[in-house]
Amino acid sequence: MWTVVGAGVSGLTTAICLAEAGAEVRVWAAAPPEETTSALAGAMWGPSFQPPMDRTLAWTEQSLREFTELATQPGTGVRMAQTLTVGQFPPADRLPPQAAMIPGLRPATDLPEGYPAGFHGTMPVIDMPVYLRYLTSRLGIEIEIREVTALEPGMINCSGLGARELAADDSVRPMLGQLVAVTNPGLEEVFLELTTEPESTIYVPHPGRVLCGGIAIADRWELTPDPDVSERILERCRRVQPLLREAEVIAEWVGLRPDRPSVRVESEDGVVHNYGHGGHGVSLSWGCARETAALALRQ
């Protein structure tokens, strides 16, 4: 019996990989899937540049294959969407392998004012509330809501920020993100600005709503949305996409990404760890889950 600790996207995906490989599994979590940080994500698959680079590249490729297949199945919350990514880039023939794996990647010429370069592509976009319900249904077991205060052999640690205490890993820290949901005026294309600044322009259309971001502030535990940040998010998104000017605000929220200098997928003293994905938990989820399950099954 393996006990997966955590019911976010990493925990549920890992539990599915174990169960579908024939292992007996249960999930213990402090909160149900719909109350996890995963439920608040944008969310989409995209290239990850986190260490360890060779492994995150493989995990990202694995996840792309799985999400592409899920996009063909009704009820998963996954679809393939056109994307426009803008920012500073090397020439198209010198893009890193992380970016080169994006399906249909090609230079963009129809750029919003102020952006020097961009690329069109096709990426999986995930409606997280729908997707988490799909994962829960696919797993087919009841998630047990209970506090875990210590890790023991036979556990798989997918606790995200909780690993700071459970694994005594003080390299795990919160990376605050804030999103504003507005009504969808008919948008289908994702817009993503790549920048090293803490605030950027991102919007991800879903049926009935558009999720607007973004912001990334390290070491902030605050869970109350900042009205000024929301206003700046909307101002940036409306400048890029005028159709959003008439969209009504539905909700705004804060999520704390589990940031770490490198993703941790490894076995230690009978415990298998899978955490530290930062803002790429969805992008890395299937690749990390497959490797985590393989580590567990070898034990």
Phi and psi restraints in degrees (value plus and minus 20) as a CYANA .aco file:
   2 TRP   PHI    -122.8   -82.8
   2 TRP   PSI     117.8   157.8
   3 THR   PHI    -129.9   -89.9
   3 THR   PSI      94.3   134.3
   4 VAL   PHI    -108.8   -68.8
   4 VAL   PSI     105.7   145.7
   5 VAL   PHI    -119.1   -79.1
   5 VAL   PSI      91.6   131.6
   6 GLY   PHI      98.5   138.5
   6 GLY   PSI     116.9   156.9
   7 ALA   PHI    -143.5  -103.5
   7 ALA   PSI       7.5    47.5
   8 GLY   PHI    -101.6   -61.6
   8 GLY   PSI    -186.0  -146.0
   9 VAL   PHI     -83.0   -43.0
   9 VAL   PSI     -56.2   -16.2
  10 SER   PHI     -88.9   -48.9
  10 SER   PSI     -64.4   -24.4
  11 GLY   PHI     -84.6   -44.6
  11 GLY   PSI     -66.9   -26.9
  12 LEU   PHI     -85.8   -45.8
  12 LEU   PSI     -62.2   -22.2
  13 THR   PHI     -86.4   -46.4
  13 THR   PSI     -60.0   -20.0
  14 THR   PHI     -84.4   -44.4
  14 THR   PSI     -62.9   -22.9
  15 ALA   PHI     -81.6   -41.6
  15 ALA   PSI     -59.0   -19.0
  16 ILE   PHI     -83.6   -43.6
  16 ILE   PSI     -64.6   -24.6
  17 CYS   PHI     -81.4   -41.4
  17 CYS   PSI     -59.3   -19.3
  18 LEU   PHI     -87.5   -47.5
  18 LEU   PSI     -69.9   -29.9
  19 ALA   PHI     -81.8   -41.8
  19 ALA   PSI     -61.4   -21.4
  20 GLU   PHI     -95.9   -55.9
  20 GLU   PSI     -31.0     9.0
  21 ALA   PHI    -111.6   -71.6
  21 ALA   PSI     -19.3    20.7
  22 GLY   PHI      80.0   120.0
  22 GLY   PSI     -16.1    23.9
  23 ALA   PHI    -103.5   -63.5
  23 ALA   PSI     131.4   171.4
  24 GLU   PHI    -103.9   -63.9
  24 GLU   PSI     110.8   150.8
  25 VAL   PHI    -163.2  -123.2
  25 VAL   PSI     129.3   169.3
  26 ARG   PHI    -156.8  -116.8
  26 ARG   PSI     140.1   180.1
  27 VAL   PHI    -143.2  -103.2
  27 VAL   PSI     103.7   143.7
  28 TRP   PHI    -130.3   -90.3
  28 TRP   PSI     113.4   153.4
  29 ALA   PHI    -169.4  -129.4
  29 ALA   PSI     130.5   170.5
  30 ALA   PHI     -94.3   -54.3
  30 ALA   PSI     -42.3    -2.3
  31 ALA   PHI    -167.3  -127.3
  31 ALA   PSI     131.8   171.8
  32 PRO   PHI     -89.3   -49.3
  32 PRO   PSI     143.9   183.9
  33 PRO   PHI     -72.8   -32.8
  33 PRO   PSI     -59.9   -19.9
  34 GLU   PHI     -90.4   -50.4
  34 GLU   PSI     -28.1    11.9
  35 GLU   PHI    -131.1   -91.1
  35 GLU   PSI      -9.8    30.2
  36 THR   PHI    -108.0   -68.0
  36 THR   PSI     148.0   188.0
  37 THR   PHI     -79.5   -39.5
  37 THR   PSI     -53.6   -13.6
  38 SER   PHI     -76.8   -36.8
  38 SER   PSI     -56.2   -16.2
  39 ALA   PHI     -86.1   -46.1
  39 ALA   PSI     -39.9     0.1
  40 LEU   PHI    -113.5   -73.5
  40 LEU   PSI     -24.5    15.5
  41 ALA   PHI     -91.4   -51.4
  41 ALA   PSI     142.4   182.4
  42 GLY   PHI     -73.8   -33.8
  42 GLY   PSI     -78.2   -38.2
  43 ALA   PHI    -155.8  -115.8
  43 ALA   PSI     139.6   179.6
  44 MET   PHI    -174.1  -134.1
  44 MET   PSI     136.9   176.9
  45 TRP   PHI     -97.8   -57.8
  45 TRP   PSI     121.6   161.6
  46 GLY   PHI    -181.1  -141.1
  46 GLY   PSI     145.4   185.4
  47 PRO   PHI     -80.2   -40.2
  47 PRO   PSI     123.2   163.2
  48 SER   PHI    -135.3   -95.3
  48 SER   PSI     114.8   154.8
  49 PHE   PHI    -133.1   -93.1
  49 PHE   PSI       1.8    41.8
  50 GLN   PHI    -101.2   -61.2
  50 GLN   PSI     126.0   166.0
  51 PRO   PHI     -88.0   -48.0
  51 PRO   PSI     134.5   174.5
  52 PRO   PHI     -96.0   -56.0
  52 PRO   PSI     102.2   142.2
  53 MET   PHI     -77.8   -37.8
  53 MET   PSI     -63.7   -23.7
  54 ASP   PHI     -85.4   -45.4
  54 ASP   PSI     -56.6   -16.6
  55 ARG   PHI     -97.4   -57.4
  55 ARG   PSI     -59.9   -19.9
  56 THR   PHI     -86.4   -46.4
  56 THR   PSI     -50.5   -10.5
  57 LEU   PHI     -83.4   -43.4
  57 LEU   PSI     -65.6   -25.6
  58 ALA   PHI     -86.2   -46.2
  58 ALA   PSI     -62.0   -22.0
  59 TRP   PHI     -82.9   -42.9
  59 TRP   PSI     -59.9   -19.9
  60 THR   PHI     -85.9   -45.9
  60 THR   PSI     -61.0   -21.0
  61 GLU   PHI     -83.0   -43.0
  61 GLU   PSI     -62.5   -22.5
  62 GLN   PHI     -82.0   -42.0
  62 GLN   PSI     -63.8   -23.8
  63 SER   PHI     -84.6   -44.6
  63 SER   PSI     -58.5   -18.5
  64 LEU   PHI     -80.0   -40.0
  64 LEU   PSI     -63.7   -23.7
  65 ARG   PHI     -80.7   -40.7
  65 ARG   PSI     -63.4   -23.4
  66 GLU   PHI     -88.7   -48.7
  66 GLU   PSI     -63.4   -23.4
  67 PHE   PHI     -88.4   -48.4
  67 PHE   PSI     -55.1   -15.1
  68 THR   PHI     -81.7   -41.7
  68 THR   PSI     -60.2   -20.2
  69 GLU   PHI     -88.2   -48.2
  69 GLU   PSI     -62.9   -22.9
  70 LEU   PHI     -82.4   -42.4
  70 LEU   PSI     -50.0   -10.0
  71 ALA   PHI     -86.1   -46.1
  71 ALA   PSI     -37.3     2.7
  72 THR   PHI    -107.2   -67.2
  72 THR   PSI     -26.5    13.5
  73 GLN   PHI    -127.8   -87.8
  73 GLN   PSI     109.6   149.6
  74 PRO   PHI     -88.1   -48.1
  74 PRO   PSI     128.3   168.3
  75 GLY   PHI      65.4   105.4
  75 GLY   PSI     -17.8    22.2
  76 THR   PHI    -107.6   -67.6
  76 THR   PSI     -41.2    -1.2
  77 GLY   PHI      62.7   102.7
  77 GLY   PSI     -13.3    26.7
  78 VAL   PHI    -127.6   -87.6
  78 VAL   PSI     114.2   154.2
  79 ARG   PHI    -161.4  -121.4
  79 ARG   PSI     136.0   176.0
  80 MET   PHI    -110.8   -70.8
  80 MET   PSI     106.4   146.4
  81 ALA   PHI    -147.0  -107.0
  81 ALA   PSI     127.8   167.8
  82 GLN   PHI     -90.1   -50.1
  82 GLN   PSI     121.1   161.1
  83 THR   PHI    -151.7  -111.7
  83 THR   PSI     129.5   169.5
  84 LEU   PHI    -144.3  -104.3
  84 LEU   PSI      95.8   135.8
  85 THR   PHI    -130.3   -90.3
  85 THR   PSI     107.8   147.8
  86 VAL   PHI    -142.8  -102.8
  86 VAL   PSI     140.4   180.4
  87 GLY   PHI     127.2   167.2
  87 GLY   PSI    -180.9  -140.9
  88 GLN   PHI    -112.5   -72.5
  88 GLN   PSI     105.2   145.2
  89 PHE   PHI    -153.6  -113.6
  89 PHE   PSI     133.2   173.2
  90 PRO   PHI     -92.2   -52.2
  90 PRO   PSI     150.2   190.2
  91 PRO   PHI     -76.4   -36.4
  91 PRO   PSI     135.7   175.7
  92 ALA   PHI     -77.3   -37.3
  92 ALA   PSI     -52.3   -12.3
  93 ASP   PHI    -103.1   -63.1
  93 ASP   PSI     -17.5    22.5
  94 ARG   PHI    -144.6  -104.6
  94 ARG   PSI      -0.4    39.6
  95 LEU   PHI     -87.0   -47.0
  95 LEU   PSI     125.5   165.5
  96 PRO   PHI     -88.0   -48.0
  96 PRO   PSI     139.7   179.7
  97 PRO   PHI     -80.7   -40.7
  97 PRO   PSI     -47.7    -7.7
  98 GLN   PHI     -80.4   -40.4
  98 GLN   PSI     -61.7   -21.7
  99 ALA   PHI     -99.2   -59.2
  99 ALA   PSI     -54.2   -14.2
 100 ALA   PHI     -84.6   -44.6
 100 ALA   PSI     -38.4     1.6
 101 MET   PHI     -99.0   -59.0
 101 MET   PSI     -27.0    13.0
 102 ILE   PHI     -87.0   -47.0
 102 ILE   PSI     104.3   144.3
 103 PRO   PHI     -81.3   -41.3
 103 PRO   PSI     116.6   156.6
 104 GLY   PHI      47.9    87.9
 104 GLY   PSI       4.0    44.0
 105 LEU   PHI     -86.4   -46.4
 105 LEU   PSI     110.0   150.0
 106 ARG   PHI    -176.4  -136.4
 106 ARG   PSI     129.5   169.5
 107 PRO   PHI     -81.0   -41.0
 107 PRO   PSI     124.4   164.4
 108 ALA   PHI    -121.9   -81.9
 108 ALA   PSI     120.7   160.7
 109 THR   PHI    -130.3   -90.3
 109 THR   PSI     -40.0     0.0
 110 ASP   PHI    -112.5   -72.5
 110 ASP   PSI      45.8    85.8
 111 LEU   PHI    -110.7   -70.7
 111 LEU   PSI     123.2   163.2
 112 PRO   PHI     -82.4   -42.4
 112 PRO   PSI     135.0   175.0
 113 GLU   PHI     -78.9   -38.9
 113 GLU   PSI     116.0   156.0
 114 GLY   PHI      79.0   119.0
 114 GLY   PSI     -26.3    13.7
 115 TYR   PHI    -130.5   -90.5
 115 TYR   PSI     105.4   145.4
 116 PRO   PHI     -96.5   -56.5
 116 PRO   PSI     -46.7    -6.7
 117 ALA   PHI    -176.8  -136.8
 117 ALA   PSI     141.0   181.0
 118 GLY   PHI    -189.1  -149.1
 118 GLY   PSI     148.1   188.1
 119 PHE   PHI    -157.5  -117.5
 119 PHE   PSI     120.4   160.4
 120 HIS   PHI    -111.1   -71.1
 120 HIS   PSI     133.0   173.0
 121 GLY   PHI    -185.7  -145.7
 121 GLY   PSI    -195.6  -155.6
 122 THR   PHI    -148.3  -108.3
 122 THR   PSI     102.7   142.7
 123 MET   PHI    -152.8  -112.8
 123 MET   PSI     131.6   171.6
 124 PRO   PHI     -87.1   -47.1
 124 PRO   PSI     112.4   152.4
 125 VAL   PHI    -135.4   -95.4
 125 VAL   PSI     115.7   155.7
 126 ILE   PHI    -141.8  -101.8
 126 ILE   PSI     101.3   141.3
 127 ASP   PHI    -102.1   -62.1
 127 ASP   PSI      79.0   119.0
 128 MET   PHI     -82.6   -42.6
 128 MET   PSI     -62.9   -22.9
 129 PRO   PHI     -77.7   -37.7
 129 PRO   PSI     -62.0   -22.0
 130 VAL   PHI     -86.9   -46.9
 130 VAL   PSI     -64.1   -24.1
 131 TYR   PHI     -84.7   -44.7
 131 TYR   PSI     -61.2   -21.2
 132 LEU   PHI     -85.6   -45.6
 132 LEU   PSI     -55.9   -15.9
 133 ARG   PHI     -85.8   -45.8
 133 ARG   PSI     -59.7   -19.7
 134 TYR   PHI     -81.7   -41.7
 134 TYR   PSI     -66.9   -26.9
 135 LEU   PHI     -81.7   -41.7
 135 LEU   PSI     -62.2   -22.2
 136 THR   PHI     -82.2   -42.2
 136 THR   PSI     -63.3   -23.3
 137 SER   PHI     -86.1   -46.1
 137 SER   PSI     -61.1   -21.1
 138 ARG   PHI     -84.9   -44.9
 138 ARG   PSI     -56.6   -16.6
 139 LEU   PHI     -85.6   -45.6
 139 LEU   PSI     -63.1   -23.1
 140 GLY   PHI      56.5    96.5
 140 GLY   PSI      -1.6    38.4
 141 ILE   PHI    -148.2  -108.2
 141 ILE   PSI     140.6   180.6
 142 GLU   PHI     -99.9   -59.9
 142 GLU   PSI     111.8   151.8
 143 ILE   PHI    -102.5   -62.5
 143 ILE   PSI     108.0   148.0
 144 GLU   PHI    -112.0   -72.0
 144 GLU   PSI     100.0   140.0
 145 ILE   PHI    -106.9   -66.9
 145 ILE   PSI      89.6   129.6
 146 ARG   PHI    -178.3  -138.3
 146 ARG   PSI     133.8   173.8
 147 GLU   PHI    -103.7   -63.7
 147 GLU   PSI     112.1   152.1
 148 VAL   PHI    -130.1   -90.1
 148 VAL   PSI     101.7   141.7
 149 THR   PHI    -125.8   -85.8
 149 THR   PSI     -32.4     7.6
 150 ALA   PHI    -173.4  -133.4
 150 ALA   PSI     127.0   167.0
 151 LEU   PHI    -110.3   -70.3
 151 LEU   PSI     119.6   159.6
 152 GLU   PHI    -150.4  -110.4
 152 GLU   PSI     138.8   178.8
 153 PRO   PHI     -72.4   -32.4
 153 PRO   PSI     118.8   158.8
 154 GLY   PHI      74.9   114.9
 154 GLY   PSI     -18.0    22.0
 155 MET   PHI    -125.3   -85.3
 155 MET   PSI     130.2   170.2
 156 ILE   PHI    -138.1   -98.1
 156 ILE   PSI      99.3   139.3
 157 ASN   PHI    -110.0   -70.0
 157 ASN   PSI      78.6   118.6
 158 CYS   PHI    -137.8   -97.8
 158 CYS   PSI      23.4    63.4
 159 SER   PHI    -109.2   -69.2
 159 SER   PSI     -17.6    22.4
 160 GLY   PHI      40.0    80.0
 160 GLY   PSI    -146.3  -106.3
 161 LEU   PHI     -80.5   -40.5
 161 LEU   PSI     -46.0    -6.0
 162 GLY   PHI     -82.1   -42.1
 162 GLY   PSI     -39.2     0.8
 163 ALA   PHI     -86.7   -46.7
 163 ALA   PSI     -38.9     1.1
 164 ARG   PHI     -77.6   -37.6
 164 ARG   PSI     -59.5   -19.5
 165 GLU   PHI    -113.7   -73.7
 165 GLU   PSI     -68.0   -28.0
 166 LEU   PHI     -83.2   -43.2
 166 LEU   PSI     -59.5   -19.5
 167 ALA   PHI    -121.5   -81.5
 167 ALA   PSI     -12.6    27.4
 168 ALA   PHI      30.4    70.4
 168 ALA   PSI      26.7    66.7
 169 ASP   PHI    -134.5   -94.5
 169 ASP   PSI      74.2   114.2
 170 ASP   PHI     -99.9   -59.9
 170 ASP   PSI     -16.5    23.5
 171 SER   PHI    -100.1   -60.1
 171 SER   PSI     -31.9     8.1
 172 VAL   PHI    -100.6   -60.6
 172 VAL   PSI     110.9   150.9
 173 ARG   PHI    -165.2  -125.2
 173 ARG   PSI     137.1   177.1
 174 PRO   PHI     -97.0   -57.0
 174 PRO   PSI     121.3   161.3
 175 MET   PHI    -140.3  -100.3
 175 MET   PSI      82.4   122.4
 176 LEU   PHI     -89.7   -49.7
 176 LEU   PSI     114.5   154.5
 177 GLY   PHI    -147.6  -107.6
 177 GLY   PSI     130.7   170.7
 178 GLN   PHI    -155.0  -115.0
 178 GLN   PSI     115.3   155.3
 179 LEU   PHI    -146.4  -106.4
 179 LEU   PSI     130.9   170.9
 180 VAL   PHI    -143.0  -103.0
 180 VAL   PSI     105.1   145.1
 181 ALA   PHI    -116.3   -76.3
 181 ALA   PSI     110.5   150.5
 182 VAL   PHI    -148.6  -108.6
 182 VAL   PSI     142.2   182.2
 183 THR   PHI     -82.8   -42.8
 183 THR   PSI     127.8   167.8
 184 ASN   PHI    -110.1   -70.1
 184 ASN   PSI      96.0   136.0
 185 PRO   PHI    -103.3   -63.3
 185 PRO   PSI      -5.2    34.8
 186 GLY   PHI      93.4   133.4
 186 GLY   PSI      -2.5    37.5
 187 LEU   PHI    -102.3   -62.3
 187 LEU   PSI     125.3   165.3
 188 GLU   PHI    -148.2  -108.2
 188 GLU   PSI     -47.3    -7.3
 189 GLU   PHI    -104.4   -64.4
 189 GLU   PSI     117.4   157.4
 190 VAL   PHI    -102.9   -62.9
 190 VAL   PSI     121.9   161.9
 191 PHE   PHI    -140.1  -100.1
 191 PHE   PSI     109.6   149.6
 192 LEU   PHI    -158.6  -118.6
 192 LEU   PSI     100.7   140.7
 193 GLU   PHI    -118.5   -78.5
 193 GLU   PSI     105.4   145.4
 194 LEU   PHI    -114.3   -74.3
 194 LEU   PSI     103.4   143.4
 195 THR   PHI    -175.0  -135.0
 195 THR   PSI     137.7   177.7
 196 THR   PHI    -110.5   -70.5
 196 THR   PSI     -22.5    17.5
 197 GLU   PHI     -94.8   -54.8
 197 GLU   PSI     134.6   174.6
 198 PRO   PHI     -89.0   -49.0
 198 PRO   PSI     -39.8     0.2
 199 GLU   PHI    -140.4  -100.4
 199 GLU   PSI     118.9   158.9
 200 SER   PHI    -163.3  -123.3
 200 SER   PSI     157.8   197.8
 201 THR   PHI    -130.8   -90.8
 201 THR   PSI      97.9   137.9
 202 ILE   PHI    -161.4  -121.4
 202 ILE   PSI     114.5   154.5
 203 TYR   PHI    -161.8  -121.8
 203 TYR   PSI     119.2   159.2
 204 VAL   PHI    -146.1  -106.1
 204 VAL   PSI      88.3   128.3
 205 PRO   PHI     -94.9   -54.9
 205 PRO   PSI     119.3   159.3
 206 HIS   PHI    -151.7  -111.7
 206 HIS   PSI     145.6   185.6
 207 PRO   PHI     -77.1   -37.1
 207 PRO   PSI      98.6   138.6
 208 GLY   PHI      66.8   106.8
 208 GLY   PSI     -30.7     9.3
 209 ARG   PHI    -177.3  -137.3
 209 ARG   PSI     140.2   180.2
 210 VAL   PHI    -145.0  -105.0
 210 VAL   PSI     110.4   150.4
 211 LEU   PHI    -116.6   -76.6
 211 LEU   PSI     100.4   140.4
 212 CYS   PHI    -129.6   -89.6
 212 CYS   PSI     117.0   157.0
 213 GLY   PHI    -166.3  -126.3
 213 GLY   PSI    -183.4  -143.4
 214 GLY   PHI    -164.2  -124.2
 214 GLY   PSI     152.0   192.0
 215 ILE   PHI    -172.3  -132.3
 215 ILE   PSI     128.2   168.2
 216 ALA   PHI    -163.4  -123.4
 216 ALA   PSI      87.3   127.3
 217 ILE   PHI    -144.0  -104.0
 217 ILE   PSI     101.3   141.3
 218 ALA   PHI     -96.0   -56.0
 218 ALA   PSI     127.8   167.8
 219 ASP   PHI      43.3    83.3
 219 ASP   PSI       9.9    49.9
 220 ARG   PHI    -131.2   -91.2
 220 ARG   PSI     105.5   145.5
 221 TRP   PHI    -122.3   -82.3
 221 TRP   PSI     -18.3    21.7
 222 GLU   PHI     -85.5   -45.5
 222 GLU   PSI     111.2   151.2
 223 LEU   PHI    -129.9   -89.9
 223 LEU   PSI     -17.6    22.4
 224 THR   PHI    -113.9   -73.9
 224 THR   PSI     105.9   145.9
 225 PRO   PHI     -78.8   -38.8
 225 PRO   PSI     120.0   160.0
 226 ASP   PHI    -111.6   -71.6
 226 ASP   PSI      97.3   137.3
 227 PRO   PHI     -78.2   -38.2
 227 PRO   PSI     -55.3   -15.3
 228 ASP   PHI     -86.8   -46.8
 228 ASP   PSI     -59.0   -19.0
 229 VAL   PHI     -84.8   -44.8
 229 VAL   PSI     -63.1   -23.1
 230 SER   PHI     -79.5   -39.5
 230 SER   PSI     -60.8   -20.8
 231 GLU   PHI     -85.4   -45.4
 231 GLU   PSI     -60.3   -20.3
 232 ARG   PHI     -87.3   -47.3
 232 ARG   PSI     -58.1   -18.1
 233 ILE   PHI     -80.0   -40.0
 233 ILE   PSI     -69.1   -29.1
 234 LEU   PHI     -85.4   -45.4
 234 LEU   PSI     -58.6   -18.6
 235 GLU   PHI     -81.7   -41.7
 235 GLU   PSI     -64.4   -24.4
 236 ARG   PHI     -86.1   -46.1
 236 ARG   PSI     -65.5   -25.5
 237 CYS   PHI     -85.7   -45.7
 237 CYS   PSI     -58.8   -18.8
 238 ARG   PHI     -90.4   -50.4
 238 ARG   PSI     -48.8    -8.8
 239 ARG   PHI     -87.4   -47.4
 239 ARG   PSI     -59.3   -19.3
 240 VAL   PHI     -95.8   -55.8
 240 VAL   PSI     -60.7   -20.7
 241 GLN   PHI    -145.9  -105.9
 241 GLN   PSI      76.3   116.3
 242 PRO   PHI     -78.4   -38.4
 242 PRO   PSI     -46.4    -6.4
 243 LEU   PHI     -80.9   -40.9
 243 LEU   PSI     -41.9    -1.9
 244 LEU   PHI     -96.9   -56.9
 244 LEU   PSI     -29.2    10.8
 245 ARG   PHI     -86.3   -46.3
 245 ARG   PSI     -48.8    -8.8
 246 GLU   PHI    -117.7   -77.7
 246 GLU   PSI     -21.7    18.3
 247 ALA   PHI     -93.0   -53.0
 247 ALA   PSI     122.2   162.2
 248 GLU   PHI    -110.7   -70.7
 248 GLU   PSI     120.7   160.7
 249 VAL   PHI     -92.1   -52.1
 249 VAL   PSI     108.1   148.1
 250 ILE   PHI    -117.6   -77.6
 250 ILE   PSI     -65.2   -25.2
 251 ALA   PHI    -184.1  -144.1
 251 ALA   PSI     144.0   184.0
 252 GLU   PHI    -164.0  -124.0
 252 GLU   PSI     127.1   167.1
 253 TRP   PHI    -175.7  -135.7
 253 TRP   PSI     146.1   186.1
 254 VAL   PHI    -138.3   -98.3
 254 VAL   PSI     119.7   159.7
 255 GLY   PHI    -149.0  -109.0
 255 GLY   PSI     127.5   167.5
 256 LEU   PHI    -129.3   -89.3
 256 LEU   PSI      86.4   126.4
 257 ARG   PHI     -93.6   -53.6
 257 ARG   PSI     121.9   161.9
 258 PRO   PHI    -104.9   -64.9
 258 PRO   PSI      66.7   106.7
 259 ASP   PHI    -101.7   -61.7
 259 ASP   PSI     129.0   169.0
 260 ARG   PHI    -177.9  -137.9
 260 ARG   PSI     130.1   170.1
 261 PRO   PHI     -75.7   -35.7
 261 PRO   PSI     -51.7   -11.7
 262 SER   PHI    -168.3  -128.3
 262 SER   PSI     131.2   171.2
 263 VAL   PHI     -87.3   -47.3
 263 VAL   PSI     120.2   160.2
 264 ARG   PHI    -131.7   -91.7
 264 ARG   PSI      90.5   130.5
 265 VAL   PHI    -149.7  -109.7
 265 VAL   PSI      81.9   121.9
 266 GLU   PHI    -184.9  -144.9
 266 GLU   PSI     142.7   182.7
 267 SER   PHI    -121.0   -81.0
 267 SER   PSI     121.2   161.2
 268 GLU   PHI    -171.0  -131.0
 268 GLU   PSI      94.1   134.1
 269 ASP   PHI      34.6    74.6
 269 ASP   PSI      22.8    62.8
 270 GLY   PHI      63.4   103.4
 270 GLY   PSI     -22.6    17.4
 271 VAL   PHI    -127.8   -87.8
 271 VAL   PSI     118.3   158.3
 272 VAL   PHI    -128.9   -88.9
 272 VAL   PSI     108.2   148.2
 273 HIS   PHI    -121.6   -81.6
 273 HIS   PSI     122.5   162.5
 274 ASN   PHI    -170.2  -130.2
 274 ASN   PSI      66.5   106.5
 275 TYR   PHI    -178.1  -138.1
 275 TYR   PSI     156.0   196.0
 276 GLY   PHI      67.3   107.3
 276 GLY   PSI      10.9    50.9
 277 HIS   PHI    -103.8   -63.8
 277 HIS   PSI     -26.7    13.3
 278 GLY   PHI      39.1    79.1
 278 GLY   PSI    -152.1  -112.1
 279 GLY   PHI    -109.6   -69.6
 279 GLY   PSI      -5.3    34.7
 280 HIS   PHI    -137.0   -97.0
 280 HIS   PSI       4.8    44.8
 281 GLY   PHI     -78.7   -38.7
 281 GLY   PSI     -61.4   -21.4
 282 VAL   PHI     -89.6   -49.6
 282 VAL   PSI     -67.2   -27.2
 283 SER   PHI     -78.5   -38.5
 283 SER   PSI     -54.3   -14.3
 284 LEU   PHI    -118.5   -78.5
 284 LEU   PSI     -22.9    17.1
 285 SER   PHI     -78.0   -38.0
 285 SER   PSI     -70.0   -30.0
 286 TRP   PHI     -92.4   -52.4
 286 TRP   PSI     -59.2   -19.2
 287 GLY   PHI     -83.4   -43.4
 287 GLY   PSI     -66.4   -26.4
 288 CYS   PHI     -85.7   -45.7
 288 CYS   PSI     -59.9   -19.9
 289 ALA   PHI     -84.9   -44.9
 289 ALA   PSI     -61.8   -21.8
 290 ARG   PHI     -81.8   -41.8
 290 ARG   PSI     -64.0   -24.0
 291 GLU   PHI     -90.2   -50.2
 291 GLU   PSI     -58.8   -18.8
 292 THR   PHI     -81.4   -41.4
 292 THR   PSI     -65.4   -25.4
 293 ALA   PHI     -82.7   -42.7
 293 ALA   PSI     -59.3   -19.3
 294 ALA   PHI     -83.7   -43.7
 294 ALA   PSI     -61.6   -21.6
 295 LEU   PHI     -80.5   -40.5
 295 LEU   PSI     -63.6   -23.6
 296 ALA   PHI     -85.5   -45.5
 296 ALA   PSI     -64.6   -24.6
 297 LEU   PHI     -87.6   -47.6
 297 LEU   PSI     -48.3    -8.3
 298 ARG   PHI     -90.0   -50.0
 298 ARG   PSI     -39.6     0.4
